[in-house]
Amino acid sequence: MDEKLSKRIHAELENIDEVLEQIPSYEKLPFLSTLELAGAAALLHNFYNGIENILKQILISENIEIPEGKSSH
């Protein structure tokens, strides 16, 4: 793995770690307000995007075409 890719992945993993620290524990979920649940959902979405970004960077570095469109996920 080249250094540039490694740095990008490392930065993304740091972001993911920060997001995971902010996500409320399972036990707290039933007591959250609608607004707090929406915030937790946004954090979960950020986690997903972080993983997706890592995978995209790996595909780009390997010159593998990334699917586009409705069925790309």
N, C-alpha and C positions, 0 to 999 in steps of 0.2 A: 504494500500500500504506500503510495507516495505521500510526502509530508503535507502537501496542500490538502489532500483528501483527509488525512489523519486529523489535521487541525479543524477542518469543517465538522467532522464527526465528533471530535472532542467538544467543540463549542455547542453542538446540538445536544450532546449528552448532558452537558452542564445545565442547559436550559430545561431539559427533561427532568433532571434531578430537582431543580427549583420548583417546577410545576408539581412534582410528586409530593414535595414537602408541604405544599399549600392545599392539596386535595383533602377534604375532611375525611375522617375515619368512617368506616361503615356504621359504627355504633351511633355516630352523630347525625347521620343522614335523616332519620325520621323526625328530628327536632329542628331541622333547618326550615327557614321561611322559603317561600317561592323564589324570592330574589336570591337568597343564598344558594338554593338548588340550581338556579340558572348560572350562577357564578361557578359552582362546582362542575356543571356541564361544560362551561367554557374552558375550564382547566383540563377536563378530560379531552376536549377537542384539541387543545394545545399539545397534549401528550401525543395524541394520534398524529398530528401534523409533524411533530418532531421525529417520530419514527418514520413517517413517510419521507421527510426530507433526507434522512440518513440513507434510506433505500434508493432514493432518486440520485443522490450524490454517488453512490456505489455504481449504479447503472450507467450514469454519465461517464464515470472514470473508466468503465469497461467498454464504452462505446456501444452500449445496448440501447436500442430504441425504447423510449418510454411511451406506453400507450396513452392516447388522448381520447376525450369524448366521454359520453355517458357511462360506458362500460369500463372505464379505465381503473376503477376502484374495485 
